[in-house]
Amino acid sequence: MTLSVAASLALAQDAPRSPVLFNPQNAAQLEQDSRDAWQKPAEVVTSLELRDGDVIADIGTGSGYFVPYLSKSVGSAGRVYAIDIQPEMLAFVQRKVAELNLNNVTTVLSQEADTRLDRESVDLAFMVDVYHELGSPGSLLSNIRTVLKPDGRLTIIDFKADKAADRVGPPLSHRIPKERLIAEVEQAGFELTETIELLSYQYFLVFTGKPAAPAATSIGSQ
Ligand SMILES: C[S@@+](CC[C@H](N)C(=O)[O-])C[C@H]1O[C@@H](n2cnc3c(N)ncnc32)[C@H](O)[C@@H]1O
């Protein structure tokens, strides 16, 4: 039996994957100076055109590599929720936040499919190198859809699944091809609004929630 592309994608999204979580004992690896050259954290954050007062959810924050850049970009009236399912990662972030005296950052211990944020409270959900670790991306994406404000955005950066981009990052077999990721995220109620060409080893995508379908009207209703 052969399946259509759409049917295969539906099955791929429903079937839980076997996630391999980044080992918190290696959190310092995420902070290596050599990463800055290809990760371009300041340029990544600048390209998102954040505003003073914005609320950001850094989902899968890890060591909080992006946290100082995000914190600066939203100012003292804004807030960065540094979210992870591994408490050891959050302990690492808390030390960094204290050292750098970042007053607009809150750490949140989340669950695999639940960011534990309030409904319609977030301007930007930001996920870097996390998607390929998700066991059930559809469930987490549904939660993200509910916590985003109506005009909120979801940014996903993850490793390209081609040999040419293999110099850094997880093994090729753990990566999610860009086209498959886009199809899965769109299936969860988002639409791709921007592809930012900045990074050599990762794709950088911006999504917004699809408008809700208009309620069906019954024949004869006015
Ligand atoms: C490779 S690290 C990336 C960390 C950080 N975003 C960065 O770019 O340096 C992936 C992180 O995502 C976290 N993670 C995996 N699944 C998650 C989920 N469902 N919700 C929140 N965090 C998750 C892991 O615990 C890990 O800390």
Ligand as a Chemical Component Dictionary entry (heavy atoms), coordinates in Angstrom:
data_LIG
# 
_chem_comp.id                   LIG 
_chem_comp.type                 NON-POLYMER 
_chem_comp.pdbx_formal_charge   0 
_chem_comp.three_letter_code    LIG 
# 
loop_
_chem_comp_atom.comp_id 
_chem_comp_atom.atom_id 
_chem_comp_atom.alt_atom_id 
_chem_comp_atom.type_symbol 
_chem_comp_atom.charge 
_chem_comp_atom.model_Cartn_x 
_chem_comp_atom.model_Cartn_y 
_chem_comp_atom.model_Cartn_z 
_chem_comp_atom.pdbx_ordinal 
LIG C1  C1  C 0  19.574 21.727 21.785 1  
LIG S1  S1  S 1  18.888 22.552 23.172 2  
LIG C2  C2  C 0  18.720 24.203 22.487 3  
LIG C3  C3  C 0  18.722 25.252 23.539 4  
LIG C4  C4  C 0  18.596 26.702 23.076 5  
LIG N1  N1  N 0  17.342 26.945 22.414 6  
LIG C5  C5  C 0  19.755 27.104 22.195 7  
LIG O1  O1  O 0  19.540 27.441 21.026 8  
LIG O2  O2  O -1 20.884 27.096 22.684 9  
LIG C6  C6  C 0  17.170 22.012 23.187 10 
LIG C7  C7  C 0  16.456 22.286 24.488 11 
LIG O3  O3  O 0  15.044 22.061 24.273 12 
LIG C8  C8  C 0  14.502 21.491 25.444 13 
LIG N2  N2  N 0  13.226 20.840 25.097 14 
LIG C9  C9  C 0  13.034 19.691 24.400 15 
LIG N3  N3  N 0  11.721 19.424 24.276 16 
LIG C10 C10 C 0  11.049 20.442 24.879 17 
LIG C11 C11 C 0  9.669  20.750 25.089 18 
LIG N4  N4  N 0  8.683  19.937 24.647 19 
LIG N5  N5  N 0  9.341  21.893 25.748 20 
LIG C12 C12 C 0  10.334 22.711 26.223 21 
LIG N6  N6  N 0  11.663 22.453 26.074 22 
LIG C13 C13 C 0  12.018 21.345 25.412 23 
LIG C14 C14 C 0  15.601 20.558 25.939 24 
LIG O4  O4  O 0  15.453 20.248 27.300 25 
LIG C15 C15 C 0  16.859 21.387 25.631 26 
LIG O5  O5  O 0  17.225 22.165 26.743 27 
# 
loop_
_chem_comp_bond.comp_id 
_chem_comp_bond.atom_id_1 
_chem_comp_bond.atom_id_2 
_chem_comp_bond.value_order 
_chem_comp_bond.pdbx_ordinal 
LIG C1  S1  SING 1  
LIG S1  C2  SING 2  
LIG S1  C6  SING 3  
LIG C2  C3  SING 4  
LIG C3  C4  SING 5  
LIG C4  N1  SING 6  
LIG C4  C5  SING 7  
LIG C5  O1  DOUB 8  
LIG C5  O2  SING 9  
LIG C6  C7  SING 10 
LIG C7  O3  SING 11 
LIG C7  C15 SING 12 
LIG O3  C8  SING 13 
LIG C8  N2  SING 14 
LIG C8  C14 SING 15 
LIG N2  C9  SING 16 
LIG N2  C13 SING 17 
LIG C9  N3  DOUB 18 
LIG N3  C10 SING 19 
LIG C10 C11 SING 20 
LIG C10 C13 DOUB 21 
LIG C11 N4  SING 22 
LIG C11 N5  DOUB 23 
LIG N5  C12 SING 24 
LIG C12 N6  DOUB 25 
LIG N6  C13 SING 26 
LIG C14 O4  SING 27 
LIG C14 C15 SING 28 
LIG C15 O5  SING 29 
# 
